[in-house]
Amino acid sequence: MDEKELFLCIQKGDIRAFELLFHQYYGVLCSSAEKMLQNAEVAEDIVQEMFSKFWAEREYIRIENSLKAFLFKWVKNRCINYLKHLSVISSYKDAVLFSNENEETEDFEEELIIAIYASIQQLPPQCQKVFKMSRFEGLKHKEIAETLGISVKTVKIHIGKALRHIKESVKKPID
């Protein structure tokens, strides 16, 4: 069965076709993610999450090139987002540690993550959806616009609004 046939079967809900896809690509996707992240456990989590989301959203996924390229791109984007997430947390940690040597790092990281997610939940629904698709799903502005039926400019406006809101929310002292 070629990639197109396999994908069509998966879109129709054929669990065996999905299992075939999973077994065919799971190992190489994990290896690719591990090279980027230098962490096997996180790499496996990202690939498992990607397959789970792939199955859940199979009816809405559009693949323009190859299925293999699509899967690798999805995992790569998730890895990049994870690394960005670590970078943001690290920079906030460094800033707080510099200003307050006695702050417990793990407590701060947890509070920061809670504050960021709480801030995201305060966004208007469409803005929240666009931001999550961009930052958590790794979709490009054009992909988000096509999926939601809005313009690329509107996507950029929503993301800018979300980032400003999050920055302002995180600047406030955490209770």
Secondary structure, DSSP 8 states (H G I E B T S, - for coil): --HHHHHHHHHTT-HHHHHHHHHHHHHHHHHHHHHHHS-HHHHHHHHHHHHHHHHHTTTT---SS-HHHHHHHHHHHHHHHHHHHHHHHHHHHHHHHHH-TTS-HHHHHHHHHHHHHHHHHTS-HHHHHHHHHHHTS---HHHHHHHHT--HHHHHHHHHHHHHHHHHHHHS---
